[in-house]
Amino acid sequence: MQKNANSLWSVYDGWDGYQTSLVNAVSPLTREQLVWRPMPGLRSLGEVAEHISFGRIDWFLRMDAPRSAELDRLRPSVGSLAEDAAALSRWLEMTWGMVEETLSIWTVEDLAKSYPHTYWGKTYAVSHQWTIWRILSHDIHHGGQLSLMLAAQGISAPELCDLGGHLTEPPLADL
């Protein structure tokens, strides 16, 4: 997707590299690796990966972001993807397409727009800025969980674990 200089890519550039690291970490996993959980009652590795995708839909839908309603209609039931690396990777890619399109179309001015969101009996005016930051931090938080869960199983995922998911190299300095 083309990155417009006036779009939100100027603010969130690099998130796409983290997305790539997530997909590359999840896509080669076996069913046995995906169902592994650090202890009973906690999410499995596959459930965490599914949660990343579904969290993107939930929050982008609240902003009426491009393609969010379509993905919400297509979304399978919670837990149905958790044992299938190909399906998890596909949903990470599909929901990333929604994020990517939003960042390509919306501008910095769109960050100030807000919508009402009720939580624990209080209604908040939640900005697009807050929501996009929430999902970016959600991706990073749960990506960290994936990294630890992979390491606990002895699985190498160099991009996500060793490089911290950051694939975008800064430009070389003019010395």
Secondary structure as GFF3:
##gff-version 3
##sequence-region A 1 175
A	DSSP	alpha_helix	9	12	.	.	.	ID=ss1
A	DSSP	alpha_helix	15	26	.	.	.	ID=ss2
A	DSSP	alpha_helix	31	35	.	.	.	ID=ss3
A	DSSP	alpha_helix	45	62	.	.	.	ID=ss4
A	DSSP	alpha_helix	68	74	.	.	.	ID=ss5
A	DSSP	alpha_helix	85	105	.	.	.	ID=ss6
A	DSSP	three_ten_helix	108	112	.	.	.	ID=ss7
A	DSSP	beta_strand	114	119	.	.	.	ID=ss8
A	DSSP	beta_strand	122	127	.	.	.	ID=ss9
A	DSSP	alpha_helix	128	152	.	.	.	ID=ss10
###
